[in-house]
Amino acid sequence: MALVDDINALPDAVTEGQSGHRTYHGTIHQGLKNHESRLTAEEARSYSWSQITGKPSTFAPSAHTHTIADITSLQTTLDGKANTSHTHSIANVTSLQAALDAKALDSAAVHKTGNETVDGVKTFTTSPRLTTSSTSGYVWSATGTDGSGSWVSPSTAGVACQVDGTT
């Protein structure tokens, strides 16, 4: 029986000392206790998704924001990250020094401009071409229309060059 039924079963008015006065108090008290028990049981009950009625068919997210404090451990996590603009020394980057050491020294590279001494035999996949007829006292003597030829150095320099098998 529901609480409302228990209450509706009571007489409209009871005066002190009237027959059944104590019984009415007991009925009210027992009805309230029963109602409390039913509420406690209902609160503890679980429902399956199909038992829930009146629910929307979709749950589209709505646009919203959160503060950093709303997200557990976010500030601590952010504090552990590096700034977007920062620097590192070479020693702080794993294997960077070894990679740099493996690169050619600037003094060992042939440059496009400037005066340099080149030692050893150099093989070109195409014939070298000059925009001028001489450079630093050496003269390129083209023997073909494709620019092939050889370097001709002054006799006092004592330098011999070989290009396309020609000395």
C-alpha positions in Angstrom: 0.0 0.0 0.0 1.3 3.5 -0.8 1.7 6.3 1.7 -1.2 8.2 0.2 -3.5 5.2 0.7 -2.4 4.9 4.4 -3.1 8.6 4.9 -6.4 8.5 3.1 -7.5 5.7 5.4 -7.3 7.9 8.4 -10.3 9.8 9.7 -10.5 13.5 8.8 -10.2 14.7 12.4 -9.2 13.0 15.6 -9.3 14.8 18.9 -7.1 14.1 21.9 -8.4 11.3 24.0 -10.9 10.1 21.3 -11.1 6.3 20.9 -8.4 5.1 18.5 -6.3 8.3 18.8 -3.2 6.3 19.6 -3.9 3.9 16.8 -4.1 6.7 14.3 -0.7 8.0 15.4 0.7 4.4 15.0 -0.9 4.1 11.5 0.7 7.4 10.4 4.1 6.4 11.9 3.9 3.0 10.3 2.8 4.4 7.0 5.8 6.9 7.0 8.2 4.0 7.8 6.8 1.9 5.0 7.0 4.8 2.6 10.7 5.4 3.6 11.5 1.7 3.0 9.9 1.8 -0.4 11.8 5.0 -1.4 15.1 3.4 -0.2 14.5 0.3 -2.2 13.5 2.3 -5.3 16.7 4.5 -5.0 18.8 1.3 -4.9 17.1 -0.3 -8.0 18.9 -0.2 -11.3 17.2 0.1 -14.7 18.2 -1.2 -18.1 18.5 1.3 -20.9 15.3 -0.1 -22.5 13.3 0.4 -19.3 14.0 4.2 -19.4 11.2 6.0 -21.2 11.0 9.5 -22.6 14.7 9.7 -23.4 15.8 11.5 -26.6 16.9 9.3 -29.6 20.2 11.2 -30.0 22.4 13.1 -27.6 24.1 15.7 -29.8 27.0 17.4 -28.0 26.5 21.1 -27.3 29.3 23.6 -27.7 30.9 24.3 -24.3 34.2 25.2 -22.7 36.1 24.1 -19.6 38.6 25.9 -17.5 41.9 24.2 -16.8 40.8 23.6 -13.2 37.8 21.6 -14.6 40.1 18.9 -16.1 41.8 16.6 -13.6 45.6 17.0 -13.6 45.7 19.3 -16.7 47.7 22.1 -15.1 50.2 19.7 -13.6 50.6 18.0 -17.0 51.0 21.3 -18.8 53.6 22.4 -16.3 55.6 19.4 -17.2 55.7 20.3 -20.9 58.4 22.5 -22.6 57.6 26.1 -23.7 56.9 26.4 -27.4 59.9 28.7 -27.9 63.1 27.3 -26.2 66.6 26.3 -27.1 68.9 23.3 -26.5 72.6 23.0 -26.4 74.2 20.4 -28.7 74.8 18.2 -25.7 71.1 18.2 -24.9 70.2 16.6 -28.3 71.0 12.9 -28.4 73.7 12.0 -31.0 73.7 15.5 -32.5 77.4 16.1 -32.0 78.3 12.7 -33.5 76.1 13.5 -36.6 77.8 16.9 -36.9 81.2 15.3 -36.6 80.3 12.9 -39.4 79.6 15.8 -41.8 82.4 17.2 -44.0 84.6 19.9 -42.6 84.1 23.2 -44.4 87.8 23.3 -45.2 87.5 19.8 -46.9 84.6 20.9 -49.2 85.0 22.4 -52.6 83.1 25.7 -52.8 81.4 27.4 -55.7 83.3 30.7 -55.1 86.6 31.8 -53.8 90.2 30.6 -54.4 91.0 27.1 -53.3 93.5 24.4 -53.9 92.0 21.0 -54.9 94.2 17.9 -54.5 93.8 14.4 -55.9 92.1 13.1 -59.0 88.5 14.5 -59.4 86.1 12.8 -61.8 83.3 14.9 -63.3 80.1 13.4 -64.7 80.0 16.3 -67.2 82.8 18.5 -68.5 83.5 21.5 -66.4 82.6 24.9 -67.9 83.8 28.3 -67.1 82.1 31.6 -67.7 85.4 33.3 -68.3 88.5 32.1 -70.1 90.8 32.1 -67.1 90.8 31.9 -63.4 93.7 32.5 -61.0 96.2 32.1 -63.7 94.9 28.9 -65.1 93.3 28.8 -68.6 90.7 26.3 -69.8 91.3 25.2 -73.3 88.1 23.9 -74.9 88.8 21.4 -77.6 85.2 20.5 -78.5 82.0 22.4 -79.0 80.5 20.8 -75.9 83.0 22.5 -73.7 85.3 19.6 -73.2 89.0 20.3 -73.0 91.7 20.7 -70.4 93.2 23.1 -68.0 96.4 24.7 -69.3 98.6 26.2 -66.5 101.6 28.5 -66.9 104.8 26.5 -67.2 106.1 28.0 -64.0 103.3 26.5 -61.9 104.1 22.9 -62.7 100.5 21.8 -62.3 99.0 19.0 -64.4 95.3 18.4 -64.6 93.4 15.6 -66.3 89.9 15.9 -67.7 88.3 13.3 -69.9 91.7 11.5 -70.1 93.5 14.6 -71.4 96.4 16.0 -69.3 
